[in-house]
Amino acid sequence: MGQLGLGRQFGRLALQLDGAFRADGVFAHDRLRFVDFVDDVEDMLEDVAWQERGNKEAADGFEEYMLRHYSG
């Protein structure tokens, strides 16, 4: 996010992601489906990009990238 110039929003996003990971940093699959999590994160990133740049295109491709690389 810092590389995109969106680092000021990190704290707010971190609060919204609370509960998606266990205390040890492992994704909580028993609480949330990974596909739903990735979709929610992309929506949040699009909102941030719109607020910061007036263009939500900066987040395009996030969901596809994550699912292709991490859903197994």
PDB file of N, CA, C and O in Angstrom:
ATOM      1  N   MET A   1       0.821  -1.181   0.000  1.00  0.00           N
ATOM      2  CA  MET A   1       0.000   0.000   0.000  1.00  0.00           C
ATOM      3  C   MET A   1       0.867   1.247   0.000  1.00  0.00           C
ATOM      4  O   MET A   1       0.531   2.256  -0.620  1.00  0.00           O
ATOM      5  N   GLY A   2       1.973   1.165   0.695  1.00  0.00           N
ATOM      6  CA  GLY A   2       2.869   2.303   0.724  1.00  0.00           C
ATOM      7  C   GLY A   2       3.414   2.640  -0.646  1.00  0.00           C
ATOM      8  O   GLY A   2       3.552   3.816  -0.984  1.00  0.00           O
ATOM      9  N   GLN A   3       3.727   1.629  -1.442  1.00  0.00           N
ATOM     10  CA  GLN A   3       4.253   1.850  -2.784  1.00  0.00           C
ATOM     11  C   GLN A   3       3.228   2.513  -3.689  1.00  0.00           C
ATOM     12  O   GLN A   3       3.596   3.217  -4.628  1.00  0.00           O
ATOM     13  N   LEU A   4       1.952   2.296  -3.418  1.00  0.00           N
ATOM     14  CA  LEU A   4       0.886   2.921  -4.204  1.00  0.00           C
ATOM     15  C   LEU A   4       0.503   4.294  -3.660  1.00  0.00           C
ATOM     16  O   LEU A   4      -0.344   4.977  -4.235  1.00  0.00           O
ATOM     17  N   GLY A   5       1.124   4.698  -2.551  1.00  0.00           N
ATOM     18  CA  GLY A   5       0.789   5.974  -1.941  1.00  0.00           C
ATOM     19  C   GLY A   5      -0.487   5.912  -1.115  1.00  0.00           C
ATOM     20  O   GLY A   5      -1.124   6.940  -0.885  1.00  0.00           O
ATOM     21  N   LEU A   6      -0.864   4.730  -0.669  1.00  0.00           N
ATOM     22  CA  LEU A   6      -2.108   4.553   0.073  1.00  0.00           C
ATOM     23  C   LEU A   6      -1.873   4.177   1.527  1.00  0.00           C
ATOM     24  O   LEU A   6      -2.798   3.711   2.194  1.00  0.00           O
ATOM     25  N   GLY A   7      -0.678   4.364   2.030  1.00  0.00           N
ATOM     26  CA  GLY A   7      -0.322   3.934   3.371  1.00  0.00           C
ATOM     27  C   GLY A   7      -1.079   4.613   4.490  1.00  0.00           C
ATOM     28  O   GLY A   7      -1.202   4.044   5.575  1.00  0.00           O
ATOM     29  N   ARG A   8      -1.592   5.817   4.262  1.00  0.00           N
ATOM     30  CA  ARG A   8      -2.323   6.529   5.323  1.00  0.00           C
ATOM     31  C   ARG A   8      -3.583   5.774   5.731  1.00  0.00           C
ATOM     32  O   ARG A   8      -4.078   5.961   6.843  1.00  0.00           O
ATOM     33  N   GLN A   9      -4.104   4.934   4.863  1.00  0.00           N
ATOM     34  CA  GLN A   9      -5.344   4.217   5.127  1.00  0.00           C
ATOM     35  C   GLN A   9      -5.118   2.869   5.814  1.00  0.00           C
ATOM     36  O   GLN A   9      -6.083   2.183   6.149  1.00  0.00           O
ATOM     37  N   PHE A  10      -3.877   2.485   6.026  1.00  0.00           N
ATOM     38  CA  PHE A  10      -3.588   1.139   6.519  1.00  0.00           C
ATOM     39  C   PHE A  10      -4.254   0.836   7.859  1.00  0.00           C
ATOM     40  O   PHE A  10      -4.810  -0.248   8.036  1.00  0.00           O
ATOM     41  N   GLY A  11      -4.207   1.769   8.797  1.00  0.00           N
ATOM     42  CA  GLY A  11      -4.793   1.533  10.116  1.00  0.00           C
ATOM     43  C   GLY A  11      -6.277   1.238  10.047  1.00  0.00           C
ATOM     44  O   GLY A  11      -6.766   0.335  10.727  1.00  0.00           O
ATOM     45  N   ARG A  12      -6.996   1.991   9.233  1.00  0.00           N
ATOM     46  CA  ARG A  12      -8.431   1.773   9.077  1.00  0.00           C
ATOM     47  C   ARG A  12      -8.710   0.404   8.472  1.00  0.00           C
ATOM     48  O   ARG A  12      -9.618  -0.299   8.916  1.00  0.00           O
ATOM     49  N   LEU A  13      -7.945   0.028   7.475  1.00  0.00           N
ATOM     50  CA  LEU A  13      -8.133  -1.277   6.839  1.00  0.00           C
ATOM     51  C   LEU A  13      -7.782  -2.412   7.788  1.00  0.00           C
ATOM     52  O   LEU A  13      -8.453  -3.444   7.799  1.00  0.00           O
ATOM     53  N   ALA A  14      -6.749  -2.228   8.574  1.00  0.00           N
ATOM     54  CA  ALA A  14      -6.350  -3.271   9.523  1.00  0.00           C
ATOM     55  C   ALA A  14      -7.483  -3.557  10.502  1.00  0.00           C
ATOM     56  O   ALA A  14      -7.716  -4.715  10.850  1.00  0.00           O
ATOM     57  N   LEU A  15      -8.184  -2.530  10.948  1.00  0.00           N
ATOM     58  CA  LEU A  15      -9.315  -2.737  11.855  1.00  0.00           C
ATOM     59  C   LEU A  15     -10.431  -3.523  11.186  1.00  0.00           C
ATOM     60  O   LEU A  15     -11.076  -4.353  11.827  1.00  0.00           O
ATOM     61  N   GLN A  16     -10.666  -3.267   9.898  1.00  0.00           N
ATOM     62  CA  GLN A  16     -11.716  -3.977   9.176  1.00  0.00           C
ATOM     63  C   GLN A  16     -11.363  -5.442   8.954  1.00  0.00           C
ATOM     64  O   GLN A  16     -12.253  -6.274   8.782  1.00  0.00           O
ATOM     65  N   LEU A  17     -10.083  -5.760   8.956  1.00  0.00           N
ATOM     66  CA  LEU A  17      -9.634  -7.136   8.733  1.00  0.00           C
ATOM     67  C   LEU A  17      -9.512  -7.926  10.030  1.00  0.00           C
ATOM     68  O   LEU A  17      -9.188  -9.114  10.013  1.00  0.00           O
ATOM     69  N   ASP A  18      -9.770  -7.265  11.150  1.00  0.00           N
ATOM     70  CA  ASP A  18      -9.674  -7.921  12.445  1.00  0.00           C
ATOM     71  C   ASP A  18     -10.570  -9.153  12.481  1.00  0.00           C
ATOM     72  O   ASP A  18     -11.743  -9.080  12.115  1.00  0.00           O
ATOM     73  N   GLY A  19     -10.034 -10.260  12.912  1.00  0.00           N
ATOM     74  CA  GLY A  19     -10.788 -11.502  12.995  1.00  0.00           C
ATOM     75  C   GLY A  19     -10.546 -12.439  11.826  1.00  0.00           C
ATOM     76  O   GLY A  19     -10.931 -13.607  11.888  1.00  0.00           O
ATOM     77  N   ALA A  20      -9.926 -11.962  10.776  1.00  0.00           N
ATOM     78  CA  ALA A  20      -9.653 -12.812   9.620  1.00  0.00           C
ATOM     79  C   ALA A  20      -8.426 -13.693   9.850  1.00  0.00           C
ATOM     80  O   ALA A  20      -8.234 -14.698   9.165  1.00  0.00           O
ATOM     81  N   PHE A  21      -7.607 -13.307  10.814  1.00  0.00           N
ATOM     82  CA  PHE A  21      -6.395 -14.065  11.116  1.00  0.00           C
ATOM     83  C   PHE A  21      -6.368 -14.418  12.591  1.00  0.00           C
ATOM     84  O   PHE A  21      -6.870 -13.667  13.428  1.00  0.00           O
ATOM     85  N   ARG A  22      -5.787 -15.549  12.903  1.00  0.00           N
ATOM     86  CA  ARG A  22      -5.612 -15.955  14.300  1.00  0.00           C
ATOM     87  C   ARG A  22      -4.441 -15.190  14.906  1.00  0.00           C
ATOM     88  O   ARG A  22      -3.711 -14.503  14.192  1.00  0.00           O
ATOM     89  N   ALA A  23      -4.263 -15.306  16.193  1.00  0.00           N
ATOM     90  CA  ALA A  23      -3.185 -14.607  16.889  1.00  0.00           C
ATOM     91  C   ALA A  23      -1.810 -14.982  16.341  1.00  0.00           C
ATOM     92  O   ALA A  23      -0.874 -14.185  16.410  1.00  0.00           O
ATOM     93  N   ASP A  24      -1.687 -16.207  15.793  1.00  0.00           N
ATOM     94  CA  ASP A  24      -0.398 -16.640  15.247  1.00  0.00           C
ATOM     95  C   ASP A  24      -0.184 -16.187  13.799  1.00  0.00           C
ATOM     96  O   ASP A  24       0.832 -16.526  13.192  1.00  0.00           O
ATOM     97  N   GLY A  25      -1.139 -15.417  13.237  1.00  0.00           N
ATOM     98  CA  GLY A  25      -1.008 -14.888  11.888  1.00  0.00           C
ATOM     99  C   GLY A  25      -1.557 -15.776  10.789  1.00  0.00           C
ATOM    100  O   GLY A  25      -1.501 -15.409   9.616  1.00  0.00           O
ATOM    101  N   VAL A  26      -2.088 -16.938  11.146  1.00  0.00           N
ATOM    102  CA  VAL A  26      -2.642 -17.872  10.165  1.00  0.00           C
ATOM    103  C   VAL A  26      -4.068 -17.440   9.821  1.00  0.00           C
ATOM    104  O   VAL A  26      -4.841 -17.069  10.704  1.00  0.00           O
ATOM    105  N   PHE A  27      -4.405 -17.492   8.546  1.00  0.00           N
ATOM    106  CA  PHE A  27      -5.753 -17.129   8.118  1.00  0.00           C
ATOM    107  C   PHE A  27      -6.766 -18.050   8.789  1.00  0.00           C
ATOM    108  O   PHE A  27      -6.548 -19.260   8.859  1.00  0.00           O
ATOM    109  N   ALA A  28      -7.858 -17.501   9.277  1.00  0.00           N
ATOM    110  CA  ALA A  28      -8.882 -18.248  10.022  1.00  0.00           C
ATOM    111  C   ALA A  28      -9.912 -18.845   9.063  1.00  0.00           C
ATOM    112  O   ALA A  28     -11.013 -18.313   8.913  1.00  0.00           O
ATOM    113  N   HIS A  29      -9.549 -19.942   8.422  1.00  0.00           N
ATOM    114  CA  HIS A  29     -10.439 -20.594   7.452  1.00  0.00           C
ATOM    115  C   HIS A  29     -11.753 -21.058   8.073  1.00  0.00           C
ATOM    116  O   HIS A  29     -12.767 -21.165   7.384  1.00  0.00           O
ATOM    117  N   ASP A  30     -11.731 -21.331   9.364  1.00  0.00           N
ATOM    118  CA  ASP A  30     -12.949 -21.787  10.026  1.00  0.00           C
ATOM    119  C   ASP A  30     -13.937 -20.652  10.298  1.00  0.00           C
ATOM    120  O   ASP A  30     -15.095 -20.906  10.630  1.00  0.00           O
ATOM    121  N   ARG A  31     -13.492 -19.415  10.160  1.00  0.00           N
ATOM    122  CA  ARG A  31     -14.355 -18.254  10.383  1.00  0.00           C
ATOM    123  C   ARG A  31     -14.802 -17.576   9.096  1.00  0.00           C
ATOM    124  O   ARG A  31     -15.843 -16.919   9.067  1.00  0.00           O
ATOM    125  N   LEU A  32     -14.029 -17.731   8.041  1.00  0.00           N
ATOM    126  CA  LEU A  32     -14.268 -16.980   6.817  1.00  0.00           C
ATOM    127  C   LEU A  32     -13.678 -17.724   5.626  1.00  0.00           C
ATOM    128  O   LEU A  32     -12.548 -18.209   5.680  1.00  0.00           O
ATOM    129  N   ARG A  33     -14.456 -17.806   4.551  1.00  0.00           N
ATOM    130  CA  ARG A  33     -13.914 -18.424   3.339  1.00  0.00           C
ATOM    131  C   ARG A  33     -12.889 -17.483   2.712  1.00  0.00           C
ATOM    132  O   ARG A  33     -13.094 -16.270   2.668  1.00  0.00           O
ATOM    133  N   PHE A  34     -11.788 -18.050   2.230  1.00  0.00           N
ATOM    134  CA  PHE A  34     -10.725 -17.244   1.645  1.00  0.00           C
ATOM    135  C   PHE A  34     -11.230 -16.427   0.459  1.00  0.00           C
ATOM    136  O   PHE A  34     -10.839 -15.271   0.296  1.00  0.00           O
ATOM    137  N   VAL A  35     -12.078 -17.002  -0.355  1.00  0.00           N
ATOM    138  CA  VAL A  35     -12.624 -16.308  -1.535  1.00  0.00           C
ATOM    139  C   VAL A  35     -13.399 -15.063  -1.098  1.00  0.00           C
ATOM    140  O   VAL A  35     -13.268 -14.003  -1.710  1.00  0.00           O
ATOM    141  N   ASP A  36     -14.197 -15.190  -0.053  1.00  0.00           N
ATOM    142  CA  ASP A  36     -14.960 -14.042   0.447  1.00  0.00           C
ATOM    143  C   ASP A  36     -14.038 -12.979   1.032  1.00  0.00           C
ATOM    144  O   ASP A  36     -14.260 -11.782   0.848  1.00  0.00           O
ATOM    145  N   PHE A  37     -13.004 -13.426   1.738  1.00  0.00           N
ATOM    146  CA  PHE A  37     -12.031 -12.507   2.304  1.00  0.00           C
ATOM    147  C   PHE A  37     -11.346 -11.685   1.208  1.00  0.00           C
ATOM    148  O   PHE A  37     -11.242 -10.463   1.318  1.00  0.00           O
ATOM    149  N   VAL A  38     -10.888 -12.348   0.169  1.00  0.00           N
ATOM    150  CA  VAL A  38     -10.196 -11.669  -0.919  1.00  0.00           C
ATOM    151  C   VAL A  38     -11.128 -10.670  -1.610  1.00  0.00           C
ATOM    152  O   VAL A  38     -10.710  -9.562  -1.947  1.00  0.00           O
ATOM    153  N   ASP A  39     -12.370 -11.054  -1.818  1.00  0.00           N
ATOM    154  CA  ASP A  39     -13.347 -10.153  -2.434  1.00  0.00           C
ATOM    155  C   ASP A  39     -13.563  -8.916  -1.560  1.00  0.00           C
ATOM    156  O   ASP A  39     -13.619  -7.798  -2.070  1.00  0.00           O
ATOM    157  N   ASP A  40     -13.684  -9.114  -0.255  1.00  0.00           N
ATOM    158  CA  ASP A  40     -13.861  -7.988   0.668  1.00  0.00           C
ATOM    159  C   ASP A  40     -12.649  -7.061   0.666  1.00  0.00           C
ATOM    160  O   ASP A  40     -12.797  -5.839   0.681  1.00  0.00           O
ATOM    161  N   VAL A  41     -11.462  -7.639   0.648  1.00  0.00           N
ATOM    162  CA  VAL A  41     -10.242  -6.826   0.642  1.00  0.00           C
ATOM    163  C   VAL A  41     -10.161  -6.015  -0.646  1.00  0.00           C
ATOM    164  O   VAL A  41      -9.802  -4.838  -0.606  1.00  0.00           O
ATOM    165  N   GLU A  42     -10.485  -6.619  -1.781  1.00  0.00           N
ATOM    166  CA  GLU A  42     -10.452  -5.858  -3.026  1.00  0.00           C
ATOM    167  C   GLU A  42     -11.441  -4.697  -2.971  1.00  0.00           C
ATOM    168  O   GLU A  42     -11.128  -3.599  -3.431  1.00  0.00           O
ATOM    169  N   ASP A  43     -12.621  -4.924  -2.419  1.00  0.00           N
ATOM    170  CA  ASP A  43     -13.598  -3.837  -2.281  1.00  0.00           C
ATOM    171  C   ASP A  43     -13.044  -2.709  -1.418  1.00  0.00           C
ATOM    172  O   ASP A  43     -13.211  -1.535  -1.748  1.00  0.00           O
ATOM    173  N   MET A  44     -12.381  -3.063  -0.305  1.00  0.00           N
ATOM    174  CA  MET A  44     -11.789  -2.052   0.565  1.00  0.00           C
ATOM    175  C   MET A  44     -10.690  -1.273  -0.155  1.00  0.00           C
ATOM    176  O   MET A  44     -10.604  -0.050  -0.043  1.00  0.00           O
ATOM    177  N   LEU A  45      -9.855  -2.000  -0.894  1.00  0.00           N
ATOM    178  CA  LEU A  45      -8.768  -1.332  -1.622  1.00  0.00           C
ATOM    179  C   LEU A  45      -9.305  -0.409  -2.707  1.00  0.00           C
ATOM    180  O   LEU A  45      -8.744   0.659  -2.951  1.00  0.00           O
ATOM    181  N   GLU A  46     -10.390  -0.817  -3.358  1.00  0.00           N
ATOM    182  CA  GLU A  46     -11.009   0.052  -4.360  1.00  0.00           C
ATOM    183  C   GLU A  46     -11.542   1.326  -3.708  1.00  0.00           C
ATOM    184  O   GLU A  46     -11.412   2.412  -4.274  1.00  0.00           O
ATOM    185  N   ASP A  47     -12.140   1.200  -2.523  1.00  0.00           N
ATOM    186  CA  ASP A  47     -12.625   2.380  -1.803  1.00  0.00           C
ATOM    187  C   ASP A  47     -11.485   3.321  -1.453  1.00  0.00           C
ATOM    188  O   ASP A  47     -11.606   4.537  -1.609  1.00  0.00           O
ATOM    189  N   VAL A  48     -10.382   2.763  -0.983  1.00  0.00           N
ATOM    190  CA  VAL A  48      -9.221   3.575  -0.634  1.00  0.00           C
ATOM    191  C   VAL A  48      -8.662   4.263  -1.873  1.00  0.00           C
ATOM    192  O   VAL A  48      -8.353   5.454  -1.833  1.00  0.00           O
ATOM    193  N   ALA A  49      -8.529   3.531  -2.961  1.00  0.00           N
ATOM    194  CA  ALA A  49      -7.998   4.114  -4.197  1.00  0.00           C
ATOM    195  C   ALA A  49      -8.913   5.236  -4.687  1.00  0.00           C
ATOM    196  O   ALA A  49      -8.432   6.249  -5.195  1.00  0.00           O
ATOM    197  N   TRP A  50     -10.211   5.065  -4.542  1.00  0.00           N
ATOM    198  CA  TRP A  50     -11.159   6.108  -4.957  1.00  0.00           C
ATOM    199  C   TRP A  50     -10.988   7.349  -4.074  1.00  0.00           C
ATOM    200  O   TRP A  50     -10.970   8.472  -4.576  1.00  0.00           O
ATOM    201  N   GLN A  51     -10.863   7.144  -2.768  1.00  0.00           N
ATOM    202  CA  GLN A  51     -10.715   8.271  -1.844  1.00  0.00           C
ATOM    203  C   GLN A  51      -9.402   9.010  -2.060  1.00  0.00           C
ATOM    204  O   GLN A  51      -9.355  10.238  -2.004  1.00  0.00           O
ATOM    205  N   GLU A  52      -8.338   8.256  -2.307  1.00  0.00           N
ATOM    206  CA  GLU A  52      -7.008   8.859  -2.412  1.00  0.00           C
ATOM    207  C   GLU A  52      -6.700   9.411  -3.798  1.00  0.00           C
ATOM    208  O   GLU A  52      -5.996  10.413  -3.927  1.00  0.00           O
ATOM    209  N   ARG A  53      -7.220   8.767  -4.827  1.00  0.00           N
ATOM    210  CA  ARG A  53      -6.841   9.130  -6.197  1.00  0.00           C
ATOM    211  C   ARG A  53      -8.016   9.447  -7.103  1.00  0.00           C
ATOM    212  O   ARG A  53      -7.828   9.916  -8.225  1.00  0.00           O
ATOM    213  N   GLY A  54      -9.233   9.195  -6.623  1.00  0.00           N
ATOM    214  CA  GLY A  54     -10.403   9.417  -7.469  1.00  0.00           C
ATOM    215  C   GLY A  54     -10.536   8.382  -8.564  1.00  0.00           C
ATOM    216  O   GLY A  54     -11.244   8.590  -9.550  1.00  0.00           O
ATOM    217  N   ASN A  55      -9.844   7.255  -8.383  1.00  0.00           N
ATOM    218  CA  ASN A  55      -9.839   6.213  -9.401  1.00  0.00           C
ATOM    219  C   ASN A  55      -9.606   4.872  -8.716  1.00  0.00           C
ATOM    220  O   ASN A  55      -8.542   4.637  -8.144  1.00  0.00           O
ATOM    221  N   LYS A  56     -10.601   3.998  -8.777  1.00  0.00           N
ATOM    222  CA  LYS A  56     -10.454   2.714  -8.092  1.00  0.00           C
ATOM    223  C   LYS A  56      -9.693   1.673  -8.900  1.00  0.00           C
ATOM    224  O   LYS A  56      -9.561   0.530  -8.462  1.00  0.00           O
ATOM    225  N   GLU A  57      -9.197   2.045 -10.059  1.00  0.00           N
ATOM    226  CA  GLU A  57      -8.475   1.115 -10.930  1.00  0.00           C
ATOM    227  C   GLU A  57      -7.174   0.608 -10.311  1.00  0.00           C
ATOM    228  O   GLU A  57      -6.666  -0.434 -10.723  1.00  0.00           O
ATOM    229  N   ALA A  58      -6.628   1.326  -9.331  1.00  0.00           N
ATOM    230  CA  ALA A  58      -5.365   0.899  -8.705  1.00  0.00           C
ATOM    231  C   ALA A  58      -5.492  -0.468  -8.059  1.00  0.00           C
ATOM    232  O   ALA A  58      -4.493  -1.169  -7.896  1.00  0.00           O
ATOM    233  N   ALA A  59      -6.704  -0.858  -7.689  1.00  0.00           N
ATOM    234  CA  ALA A  59      -6.918  -2.153  -7.032  1.00  0.00           C
ATOM    235  C   ALA A  59      -7.314  -3.247  -8.009  1.00  0.00           C
ATOM    236  O   ALA A  59      -7.473  -4.401  -7.614  1.00  0.00           O
ATOM    237  N   ASP A  60      -7.474  -2.900  -9.270  1.00  0.00           N
ATOM    238  CA  ASP A  60      -7.867  -3.916 -10.252  1.00  0.00           C
ATOM    239  C   ASP A  60      -6.847  -5.037 -10.309  1.00  0.00           C
ATOM    240  O   ASP A  60      -5.639  -4.799 -10.290  1.00  0.00           O
ATOM    241  N   GLY A  61      -7.335  -6.229 -10.378  1.00  0.00           N
ATOM    242  CA  GLY A  61      -6.470  -7.382 -10.503  1.00  0.00           C
ATOM    243  C   GLY A  61      -6.083  -8.015  -9.180  1.00  0.00           C
ATOM    244  O   GLY A  61      -5.518  -9.108  -9.168  1.00  0.00           O
ATOM    245  N   PHE A  62      -6.377  -7.350  -8.054  1.00  0.00           N
ATOM    246  CA  PHE A  62      -5.985  -7.896  -6.749  1.00  0.00           C
ATOM    247  C   PHE A  62      -6.635  -9.257  -6.507  1.00  0.00           C
ATOM    248  O   PHE A  62      -5.954 -10.224  -6.167  1.00  0.00           O
ATOM    249  N   GLU A  63      -7.948  -9.325  -6.682  1.00  0.00           N
ATOM    250  CA  GLU A  63      -8.666 -10.567  -6.395  1.00  0.00           C
ATOM    251  C   GLU A  63      -8.177 -11.698  -7.293  1.00  0.00           C
ATOM    252  O   GLU A  63      -7.927 -12.806  -6.819  1.00  0.00           O
ATOM    253  N   GLU A  64      -8.041 -11.424  -8.567  1.00  0.00           N
ATOM    254  CA  GLU A  64      -7.569 -12.454  -9.508  1.00  0.00           C
ATOM    255  C   GLU A  64      -6.168 -12.928  -9.134  1.00  0.00           C
ATOM    256  O   GLU A  64      -5.895 -14.128  -9.135  1.00  0.00           O
ATOM    257  N   TYR A  65      -5.284 -11.988  -8.815  1.00  0.00           N
ATOM    258  CA  TYR A  65      -3.915 -12.339  -8.436  1.00  0.00           C
ATOM    259  C   TYR A  65      -3.905 -13.229  -7.195  1.00  0.00           C
ATOM    260  O   TYR A  65      -3.248 -14.270  -7.174  1.00  0.00           O
ATOM    261  N   MET A  66      -4.632 -12.814  -6.169  1.00  0.00           N
ATOM    262  CA  MET A  66      -4.649 -13.563  -4.907  1.00  0.00           C
ATOM    263  C   MET A  66      -5.195 -14.974  -5.100  1.00  0.00           C
ATOM    264  O   MET A  66      -4.615 -15.943  -4.609  1.00  0.00           O
ATOM    265  N   LEU A  67      -6.299 -15.084  -5.806  1.00  0.00           N
ATOM    266  CA  LEU A  67      -6.904 -16.401  -5.992  1.00  0.00           C
ATOM    267  C   LEU A  67      -6.029 -17.311  -6.847  1.00  0.00           C
ATOM    268  O   LEU A  67      -5.939 -18.513  -6.596  1.00  0.00           O
ATOM    269  N   ARG A  68      -5.398 -16.741  -7.840  1.00  0.00           N
ATOM    270  CA  ARG A  68      -4.524 -17.539  -8.699  1.00  0.00           C
ATOM    271  C   ARG A  68      -3.299 -18.041  -7.942  1.00  0.00           C
ATOM    272  O   ARG A  68      -2.853 -19.168  -8.158  1.00  0.00           O
ATOM    273  N   HIS A  69      -2.760 -17.219  -7.066  1.00  0.00           N
ATOM    274  CA  HIS A  69      -1.516 -17.569  -6.377  1.00  0.00           C
ATOM    275  C   HIS A  69      -1.696 -18.290  -5.045  1.00  0.00           C
ATOM    276  O   HIS A  69      -0.803 -19.022  -4.617  1.00  0.00           O
ATOM    277  N   TYR A  70      -2.840 -18.094  -4.382  1.00  0.00           N
ATOM    278  CA  TYR A  70      -2.948 -18.615  -3.023  1.00  0.00           C
ATOM    279  C   TYR A  70      -4.112 -19.537  -2.749  1.00  0.00           C
ATOM    280  O   TYR A  70      -4.186 -20.089  -1.651  1.00  0.00           O
ATOM    281  N   SER A  71      -5.017 -19.736  -3.673  1.00  0.00           N
ATOM    282  CA  SER A  71      -6.157 -20.573  -3.298  1.00  0.00           C
ATOM    283  C   SER A  71      -5.906 -22.047  -3.505  1.00  0.00           C
ATOM    284  O   SER A  71      -6.667 -22.864  -2.987  1.00  0.00           O
ATOM    285  N   GLY A  72      -4.913 -22.415  -4.210  1.00  0.00           N
ATOM    286  CA  GLY A  72      -4.556 -23.821  -4.325  1.00  0.00           C
ATOM    287  C   GLY A  72      -5.598 -24.579  -5.006  1.00  0.00           C
ATOM    288  O   GLY A  72      -5.460 -25.789  -5.191  1.00  0.00           O
TER     289      GLY A  72
END
